[in-house]
Amino acid sequence: MPRRTDELRPPVISAPDLPPHLEKAAAHRGADVHGCLFELDGDTDLAHGSLEGCAITGTADSLDLRGATLMDVELRDMRVADLSARDANLRRVRLVGGRIGTLDLNDTRIDELELRGVRIDYLSLAGVKAVDAIVDACHMTALDMPAATLTRVAFRACRADEVDTRGMRAEHVDLRGLDALSFLDVASLRGTTMTPRQIELLAPVFATAAGISLRD
């Protein structure tokens, strides 16, 4: 009797719990705020801060969220050249619309994250530990996930030119909605779900990884 495989488990996502009214606040490093609205204008430093029930919008050359803790936060229609949340803690965070040059989430700990309708030139999830995340209707030029640990993560109606999966560990990761031109290190796709068409396109890469020579 063939061994039964576990069914694909979808992400469990809740919308950020925002208060009905947000007070405008000035951004500064180490900010500890609740129920605030930050309107970006130029470089913005919120590194090592604690934001709960907040929203961020506007335009900036850079938005620094390194080492910050974000809980119930929505980032709306931003245009940011460089957004770094490296080594941050994100819980129930939603990023909707806009355009980001580089979105650096290296070594970030994620529990419920939504990226919806965002155009991102370079998205780095290197070393991230993510549970329950959705990437929906996003266009990425490059997507890097080396050494990432992903659990219940789904891509829907997304496109990327190149995807780096070297050393990635995946469980219940749905890649059926990710139209990618190439994947690096197909051996690290264990634990993901793909369509037959995706597998067909990757067949030469799988064969090479298995030591099979392809000749007409």
C-alpha positions as CSV (number, residue, x, y, z in Angstrom):
1,M,0.0,0.0,0.0
2,P,1.5,3.4,-1.0
3,R,2.4,5.7,1.9
4,R,-0.1,8.5,2.5
5,T,1.3,12.0,2.2
6,D,0.1,14.9,4.3
7,E,-2.2,17.3,2.7
8,L,-0.9,20.8,1.8
9,R,-1.8,23.1,4.7
10,P,-2.5,26.7,3.7
11,P,-1.3,29.7,5.7
12,V,-3.4,30.9,8.6
13,I,-3.6,34.7,8.3
14,S,-5.4,37.3,10.3
15,A,-5.7,41.0,9.3
16,P,-3.7,43.5,11.5
17,D,-5.8,44.7,14.4
18,L,-5.7,48.4,13.9
19,P,-7.5,51.0,16.1
20,P,-10.2,53.0,14.4
21,H,-8.2,56.2,14.6
22,L,-4.4,56.6,14.2
23,E,-2.5,59.5,15.6
24,K,0.3,60.9,13.4
25,A,3.7,60.4,14.9
26,A,7.3,61.4,14.0
27,A,9.6,58.5,13.4
28,H,12.7,58.0,15.4
29,R,15.1,55.2,16.2
30,G,13.9,53.0,19.1
31,A,10.4,54.4,19.0
32,D,7.9,52.5,21.3
33,V,4.4,53.4,20.0
34,H,0.9,52.2,19.7
35,G,-1.9,53.3,17.4
36,C,0.2,55.7,15.3
37,L,0.4,56.7,11.6
38,F,3.8,57.3,10.1
39,E,3.9,59.3,6.9
40,L,7.3,58.8,5.2
41,D,9.1,61.7,3.7
42,G,12.8,61.0,3.0
43,D,15.0,58.7,5.0
44,T,13.2,57.2,8.0
45,D,14.8,55.4,10.9
46,L,12.6,53.2,13.1
47,A,15.4,50.6,13.8
48,H,15.1,48.7,17.1
49,G,11.6,50.2,17.7
50,S,8.4,48.6,18.9
51,L,5.3,49.3,16.8
52,E,1.9,47.9,17.7
53,G,-1.4,48.7,15.9
54,C,0.3,51.2,13.5
55,A,0.3,52.1,9.8
56,I,3.1,53.3,7.6
57,T,2.7,55.1,4.2
58,G,4.5,57.5,1.9
59,T,7.7,57.8,0.0
60,A,11.3,57.4,1.2
61,D,14.7,56.6,-0.1
62,S,15.2,54.3,2.9
63,L,13.1,52.8,5.7
64,D,15.1,51.3,8.5
65,L,13.3,48.7,10.5
66,R,16.3,46.6,11.5
67,G,15.9,44.8,14.8
68,A,12.4,46.3,15.3
69,T,9.3,44.5,16.6
70,L,6.1,45.0,14.6
71,M,2.8,43.7,15.7
72,D,-0.5,44.4,13.9
73,V,1.1,46.8,11.4
74,E,0.1,47.7,7.9
75,L,2.4,49.3,5.3
76,R,0.3,50.9,2.6
77,D,1.2,52.0,-0.9
78,M,4.8,52.9,-0.1
79,R,7.4,53.8,-2.6
80,V,10.7,53.0,-1.0
81,A,14.1,52.4,-2.6
82,D,15.5,50.4,0.3
83,L,13.4,48.8,3.1
84,S,15.4,46.8,5.6
85,A,13.8,44.8,8.4
86,R,16.8,42.6,8.9
87,D,16.7,40.6,12.2
88,A,13.2,42.0,13.0
89,N,10.2,40.4,14.6
90,L,7.0,40.6,12.5
91,R,3.6,39.4,13.7
92,R,0.4,40.1,11.8
93,V,2.1,42.5,9.3
94,R,0.6,43.4,5.9
95,L,2.4,45.2,3.1
96,V,-0.1,46.3,0.4
97,G,0.6,48.1,-2.9
98,G,3.4,50.4,-3.9
99,R,6.9,49.7,-5.1
100,I,10.1,48.7,-3.2
101,G,13.6,48.6,-4.7
102,T,15.1,46.2,-2.1
103,L,13.1,44.5,0.6
104,D,15.6,43.0,3.0
105,L,14.1,40.5,5.5
106,N,17.2,38.6,6.2
107,D,17.2,36.6,9.5
108,T,13.7,38.0,10.3
109,R,11.2,36.0,12.4
110,I,7.8,36.1,10.9
111,D,4.4,35.0,12.2
112,E,1.6,36.0,9.8
113,L,2.8,38.2,7.0
114,E,1.0,39.4,3.8
115,L,2.6,40.9,0.8
116,R,-0.1,41.9,-1.7
117,G,0.2,43.8,-5.0
118,V,3.7,45.0,-4.4
119,R,6.3,45.4,-7.1
120,I,9.7,44.5,-5.6
121,D,13.0,44.6,-7.5
122,Y,14.8,42.4,-5.0
123,L,13.2,40.5,-2.1
124,S,15.6,38.7,0.3
125,L,14.4,36.2,2.7
126,A,17.8,34.7,3.5
127,G,17.8,33.0,6.9
128,V,14.3,34.0,7.6
129,K,12.1,31.8,9.9
130,A,8.5,32.3,8.6
131,V,5.3,30.7,9.7
132,D,2.1,31.6,7.9
133,A,2.9,34.0,5.0
134,I,1.2,34.9,1.8
135,V,2.8,36.6,-1.2
136,D,-0.1,37.6,-3.5
137,A,0.0,39.4,-6.9
138,C,3.6,40.5,-6.5
139,H,6.2,41.0,-9.2
140,M,9.7,40.4,-8.1
141,T,12.8,40.6,-10.3
142,A,14.9,38.5,-7.9
143,L,13.7,36.4,-4.9
144,D,16.4,35.0,-2.6
145,M,15.5,32.4,0.1
146,P,18.8,30.7,0.9
147,A,18.9,29.0,4.4
148,A,15.2,30.1,5.0
149,T,12.9,28.0,7.1
150,L,9.4,28.3,5.7
151,T,6.2,26.8,7.1
152,R,2.7,27.3,5.6
153,V,3.8,29.8,3.0
154,A,1.9,30.4,-0.3
155,F,2.6,32.3,-3.5
156,R,-0.4,33.4,-5.5
157,A,-0.3,35.1,-9.0
158,C,3.3,36.0,-8.5
159,R,6.2,36.3,-10.9
160,A,10.0,36.3,-10.4
161,D,12.9,36.1,-12.8
162,E,15.2,34.1,-10.6
163,V,14.6,32.3,-7.3
164,D,17.5,31.2,-5.0
165,T,16.5,28.3,-2.8
166,R,19.9,27.1,-1.7
167,G,19.7,25.5,1.7
168,M,16.0,26.3,2.1
169,R,13.9,24.1,4.4
170,A,10.2,24.0,3.5
171,E,7.1,22.5,5.0
172,H,3.7,23.1,3.4
173,V,5.1,25.7,0.9
174,D,2.8,26.3,-2.1
175,L,4.8,27.4,-5.1
176,R,2.0,26.8,-7.7
177,G,1.3,30.5,-7.9
178,L,5.0,31.5,-8.5
179,D,5.9,31.9,-12.2
180,A,9.7,31.8,-12.1
181,L,12.1,31.7,-15.0
182,S,14.6,29.7,-12.9
183,F,15.2,28.0,-9.6
184,L,18.6,27.6,-8.1
185,D,19.3,24.3,-6.2
186,V,16.2,22.2,-7.0
187,A,17.2,19.8,-4.2
188,S,16.0,22.4,-1.7
189,L,12.5,22.3,-3.2
190,R,11.7,19.3,-1.0
191,G,8.5,20.1,1.1
192,T,7.1,22.4,-1.6
193,T,4.1,21.9,-3.9
194,M,4.3,22.7,-7.6
195,T,2.2,22.2,-10.7
196,P,2.9,19.5,-13.3
197,R,3.8,22.3,-15.8
198,Q,6.3,23.8,-13.4
199,I,7.9,20.3,-12.9
200,E,8.0,19.8,-16.7
201,L,9.8,23.1,-17.2
202,L,12.3,22.1,-14.5
203,A,12.8,18.6,-15.7
204,P,16.3,19.3,-17.3
205,V,17.5,20.9,-14.0
206,F,16.1,17.9,-12.0
207,A,17.9,15.5,-14.3
208,T,21.2,17.3,-14.0
209,A,20.9,17.3,-10.2
210,A,20.3,13.6,-10.4
211,G,23.4,13.0,-12.5
212,I,21.4,12.2,-15.7
213,S,22.8,13.3,-19.0
214,L,20.3,14.7,-21.5
215,R,21.0,14.0,-25.2
216,D,18.8,13.9,-28.3
